[in-house]
Amino acid sequence: MLKIGHEVVRPGKRYGEPDVTIPIPEELATVPGVPTNQREVDWYAREYPLETMNITERASRDWANTLRDQHVEMREIRKEHDKLNTNLIMATRESAEIEPSVEPTGDDITGSIKEKARQLGFLEVGITQYDTHYEYQSKRGFNRYPHAICLAFEQDFEPTQTIPSVDAEIVHSSTYRTQAAAALELANHVRGQGYHAQVIHSSDATGPIIAMMVAAGVGQQGACGYLLTPHSGNRQRLLMITTDANVTYDEPVDYGIHAFCQVCQVCVNRCPGRALMRDKIWWRGVEKNKLYFKRCRPVMARYLGCGICMKVCPVQKYGLKNVMDHYAATGQVLGKGTHDLEGYELEGKGYFGPGELPVFENDFFSSMPHGNADEWAFEQFKDKARAAGGEITDDLLEELRDQVARAMNLNSSDVLAMMAEEQDYI
């Protein structure tokens, strides 16, 4: 039996259930939250601010959506989700402007917020300062309020275990919608206490919010890049509400996840795209396992959203308490090396058990476009011009003009001047 370094006490999985005590073996204890070099975080936020991949990697996003749309069921799921989700996104965008329904008493309403969140079905809730270090450049000024209510909503267990599958994609989409509706109700509760509340929809995020989730004690970032929470690991969807309410901040927690993930490595070993790093690195002032985006998205685009790193996480499958109890008793990772945890099937490729990984064609990863959409259009234009012996025909120019116009939502005539400049770089 390993020596226990400390214990973490969290509310039960469901509202009204007793608290859960999680033993953290001494050898897995590191630091609360995540190791951070704040000077580097400050510098990167100032000199190289974050930007959403919907802008910086627009070409690969559009490419991935095109591939997904070739799958009839996936295309219909996406269409239905977009239809149902649009009204929720619009409602969250309007939420910042809604005035409180009563005058504030000045009382601290932290407990009231957390109780209501749990009643609404949120698995985890914590409160911290809204952190502009992790804000997309294009979203600066979007958020109105200083405090962040960090929320995690559980994704149903059974369909998640079928990843990658149509059923898993359905529950993935529906969880986003369910949590958004619950968040709008929680925001109304805050206004009923006399304060403003702005719901920041997951599809309209101001930036990557895991850092704030960690600061609020909701969980810690795992080797897969997801936030791991005590009850469901990475099997949840995250959302944030900002407010000007009188609240008390939570503190980051050492759940033992940083060290445990280095021992476990199941998600790293089972990733079909080999997109996960075994060792942590320092990235933008934070120590973490870094994801290889260029090896992740091609698999996600072609295989029903992938998500295998979620499916094979033992904390997702068994819960952190069971995982830590087992590790403390045996020194082993619960489920590691078993088909129950590690097995998955890729459509058209077959089943892969522990130690087995798919093999892809030579151009599987290199065929994905990179950069924003107009940059990719210009790269294609250059390749076609070279293939034509350097001859720039009217047809090639017309094709480039149309592609860039679509990328930038402009009329073709608006891109003529830019095209004339870019031709110098062929």
Protein Blocks (a to p, Z undefined) as FASTA:
>chain_A
ZZdfbdcddddfbghiacddddddfklpccehiaddfklmmmmmmmmccddfklmmmmmm
mmmmmmmmmpmklmmmmmmmmmmmmmmmmmmmmmmmpccfbdcehiacklmmmmmmmmno
pabdcdddddfklccfklgokambfbdcdddddddfklmmmpccfklmmmmmmmmmmmmm
mmmmmmmmmmmnopacddddfklcgbdfklmmmmnopaccdfkopacdfklomaccdddd
ddfbdcdddddddehlmmmmmmnommmmmmmnlpacfbdcdeehiacddddfklmmmmmm
mngonommmmmpmklmnopklmmmmmmmnopaehihpaklmgccdehiapcdehiacddd
fklmmmpcgdjfklmmmmmmmmmmmmnnopacfklmmmmmmmmmmmnopafklmmmmmmm
mmmmZZ
